[in-house]
Amino acid sequence: MKIFIKDIPVIISSNQEFIKTSHYDNIYRGMDLKIDFDQLSGEILIKDATTEVIDKFLVYLKQNNVKKLEEITFTVDDYDAVINDIKKDYTIIKAAGGLILNEGEALMIWRLKKWDLPKGKLDKGEKPKKAAIREVEEECNVKVKLGKKICHTWHTYKQNGRRILKKTYWYRMYCIDDTNMKPQLEENIEEIKWMDESELKEALYNTYPSIRDVFRHYYLMD
């Protein structure tokens, strides 16, 4: 599971999974962890973490700006139990969106001073595939055909005093008709743009890490 908190990737993995330790700047043991949060920097691995240790980090990251920390990975013994324990503390919200393709270009939206992909929350009883198409067509006023699922992302935030954990399903999509393409202004979308490979590379410097993660999974599919 990878959760984005203030754009910092927090990864939870099973101890059974192979972890390349040379990838990390600092490695700690979760069971005897004593760390100065203010000194967090680079990419960190915490082995044999407990739910309590992970939750302390999640709370700290949400309440503070940790500018030097790039990524943190926890490994745990009972992966399913830890994930279930973490989810109990949150209201789970589901959303869906799409990476729209057309003749070698991808469709990006400009929203809240960042390049983004169209997405939105599922309606009650709605399936992710249907929601993804609906949200994309509403936000961009285009017609699309659904392709394969790319991945899903998690991110957390606070809303009306509630701790929210949002799961977003991402799908590959193909444009059928963009004749009437226009941004949905009420969703704070100011611009929609087809981008070629060089434009995408530049745009991905000014987007969210979760969106870069969607593109990374997309490129791994091909």
N, C-alpha and C positions, 0 to 999 in steps of 0.2 A: 504494500500500500504506500502511495506517495501522496502526501498532503502538502499543499502550498499554503504557507502562513506568511503574510506580508511579502510574498514573492520568494520566500526561502523554501526550497524543497526539503520536506521531512519524510524520510523513507523508513518504513518498518519492514524488516525481512525476517524470515525464519533462520535460526542457527544452522539449519540443514542446507541452506543455499550457499553457494560459493561466493565469497567476498574477497576481492583483490585488495588486500590491505595497503599495498604500495600507493593506492589511489588517494589515500587520506593524509592530511597534514598532522592530525592528532588522533590517537586511539586511547579509549578509556574502557574500564570495566564497570558495568552498570551496578553490580552488587556492592562495590565499595567506592562509589563515585563521589568525589569531592572536587568541585570545580567552581571557579570564579566565573560567573556568567558574563561579567564584563570583559573577560579575556577571550571569549569565544571568537574564533576567526578561522577562515579557510574552510576546508571540508573535514568533517569530524565523523568518526565511527565510535559508537558506544556499544560494546558487546555485552551480551547477557543482561539486557535491560529489563526492568520490571515495568508494569503499567504505571506505578507511582512515579518512577523516574521519567518516563515518557511524558506523563501528564504535567509534571513540573516544568519540563522544557516547553511544552505546548503553551501553557499559561504564560510563561515568561516571554516567549517570542511574540505572543499576541499583545502583551502589555508594554513591550519595550521595542525600541529600534536597535537592532543588532546589525550594524552596518558592515562589519568585517566577516560575518558568518556567511558562507556561500551555500553550504549544504550540510545536513546532518542525517546520519544513518544509524538506526537502532537495530540490533539483532536480538531476537527473543526465542525462548524455548517453545512455548505454546502459542504459535502465531494466531490461530483462530480465536483463542480465549482472550488474548490481548486486544485484538481488533474489536471484538464484541464489547469488552470492557470500555474501550475508548468511545465507541459509538453511543453507549448508554448516556454519556454526559452531553450529548448533542441532539439538536433537532435535525433530522436528516431531510434534506431537500434535494430533489432530482431535477436535472435540466438536460437539454440536448441541443446540439448544434452541428454545423457542418463546415467542411473544407470543400469549397466549390471550385471545380476545375472546368476549364474550357480552352482547348487548343494550346496547351502548354502554359496557361496562365492560371493564377489562383485569385479568388475574390477576397479582398480585405476591407474591413470597415474602420473608419476613424471615429473613435468614441472616447471621451474623457482624456483627450490628449495622448492616446496610444492607439496603435494599430491592433485590431482585434478580429476575431471570427464571429459571425452571427450565431446566437444561441439564446435560449430562454427556458424558463421553468416549464415542467410538465403540468398540464391541467389535470384535475382529479380524474383518475382512471385511465389517463392517456398513456399509450405506449411510447417508449423513447424514439422509435423510428418515425412515428407519426408526428410527434412533437418537434423533432429535428427539422422535418420538411416544413411544417407550419411556421416555426420560428424563423427559419431562413427566408421563406417566401414573404413573411410579414415584414421583416426588418430590411430586406433588400428589394422587395417588389420584383422578384424574378421567379421563373419557373424552373424547378430542378428535378432530377431523377436521382433516387437514392442508390448509393453504392455500398461497399462493404464497411463494417464498423472499423474505425481506426484504433480507438482506445477509449478509456474513460479517465477523467482527472478528478481529483478531490481538492477542494480548498475550503478554508474556514474563516468565519467572520462573526461579528456580534451584531444582532439586530433586535431592537426593542428589548434589550436585556437578556435575550436568548443566545446561546452558543449554537451557531449554525454550522453544519458540515454539509457542503453541497457536492453532490456527485454529478458530473456532466458527462454524458455519452456523446462521443464524436464520430461522425460518419463522413466517408468520402461521398461527394455528390458531383453530379454532372449538370451543367447548365443546359436547359432546353430553350429558354427564351429570356433574354435580358433587354428586350425592346423598351420596356417601361421602367427600367431599373432606377430606383431613387431611394435615398436613405429615409428610414422611419425616424423623423425628428423627435417624436415624443419619447423615443428610447435613447435620446442623446447621441444619435448617430449623425455626424455632420457630413461625412463623405464616404462614398463607396468607390473602390478602384480595382480594376483588373491589373494584376502585377505579373511581370515575367520573372525569371529566375534572379536576375541581378537586382531588380526592384525589391523582391521578397527578402533577399539577403540584407538589404539596407533596412527594410521595415522591421525585420525581426530583432534588430537592435533596440527598437522602441516598441516593445510589446511585453506581454506578461510571460514569465517563465513557463506557466502552464500551457500557453499557446505555442511556445517553442517546443514544448514536450509533445504536443499534438503533431507538429511538423516532423519531429524526430521519429515518432512512431510511423507516420505516413511514409517517410523515405525508406524506413526499414521494411515496409510492405513490398516495395518494388525491387 
